[in-house]
């Protein structure tokens, strides 16, 4: 039996074009890292961005016609104009805050263990049970 789909997974009559763009030496600084960290100074990376468009058919000139809505175009233009350092710093700041909260929670739990001693396994199992049931429900859904 032959498959109703072409080798690239598209239904018959669907046309796809991809174009890769190499961005060489895109630089940024990770200013939130500690002084002396090798990634804190200005440094660069190379990226490959691939744009893929698809259409269910060709236009009268036997070409793919692509329409991009204004909001998507504005987002792409804004991203292209943003300072990569600002984007990365924002993401790093969120990550550092998350790590700080985890460290504070770990310190709190360690202090609790020192004061009250470890929680008995029976109590741990009882506390885990509702979460295990929730996870099982999500897996079966």
N, C-alpha and C positions, 0 to 999 in steps of 0.2 A: 504494500500500500504506500502511495506517495504522500508526503506531508503537504498540507495546504500552505505551509510557510516556506519562505526562501531560506537560504543558508544563513542569513543574518538575523533571522527571527521575525522579520517583517512579513505581513500578509502580502499576497501577490498584488502588484500595483502600487505598493508603498515604496517611496523613494527616499533615501537617506544620503546626506552629504556631511562629511566631517572635515574640519580644517584645524590643524594644530598650529599654535603660535608659541614660539620660544621666547621667554622673557629672561634675558641673561643679566646676572648681577643686580637683581632687585635688592636694594640695601635697606637696612633698618637697624635700630639700636634697641636693646632690651634694657632700658634705663632702670627698671625695677629690680634687676638682679644685683647682687652685692658687688661692691667695688672689686676690681681685679678679676671678675668672672670673664672668660674669654668671649662670651656672647653679649656682654654689656656694651662693648665698643661697637662702632659702626662696622657692619659686615654684610655680606650679600649671599643670596641664594639664586639658583637658576630654577625656573618653573616652566612647565609645559601646560598651556591652557588649550583645551580642545572644545571647539564649538561644533555642535551637531544640530542640524535642522532636518526635518522630515516632512514629507507631504504625501497625501494619498494619491496624488496624480500630478501630471505636468500641466503647465499653462499652455496657451495657444502657441507660444514660441518654443514649446518643448523644454521649458525650464521650470525649476521649482520656484514658486512665489511664496515668500515668507513675510508675514506681517507681525511686527513686534509692537505690543501695546506701549503707550507712552510711559506708564509707570515702570515697566521692566527696563526700558531704555534709560530712564532717569536713574534707576538704581545702578545700572552698569556704568553709566557715565560718572556718577558720584563715587563709586568704588574705584574707578580708574584715576580719579583726581585726589583721593585721600592719601595721606601719608601712611605708608605701610607701618611705620613705627607706631603711629597712634593706634592703629587697629590691633597690632600685636600687643602693645602695652596694655590696652584695655582688657584683652583676653588674659594676659599674664596677671594683671591686677586681680581679676576675678579668681584666677587659680590660686594666687598667693593668699587671698582672703580665705578661700576654702581650706587651704592647708593650715592656716593659722587657727581656724575654727576646729579642725580635726585635732591639732596639737593641744588646744585648750581642753577639748573634750577628753582626750587621752590623759592629760594631766589630772583632770577632775576624777576620772575613773581610777587612775593609779592611787590618788590620795584616798579615795573611798575604800579601795582594797586594803590600803595600809591601816586605815581606821577601823573598818568593819570586818576585814578579812574577806576572802573570796566568797562568792555566792555559791551555795550548794548546787550540785548538778541537777537535783530534782527541781529546784526553783528555776534554774536556767531553762530546763526542758519545758516547764509550764509557761514560761515567758515566751519561748520560741514557738509554741504550738499555734497560736493564732496567725503568726506570720507565715509559718509553713503551710497552713490551710489556705491562706490567701494566695501564696505562690502556686499551690496545686490548682486552685480554681482558675488562676490566670493561664496556666499551662493548658488546662483542658478546654478553655473557652476558644 
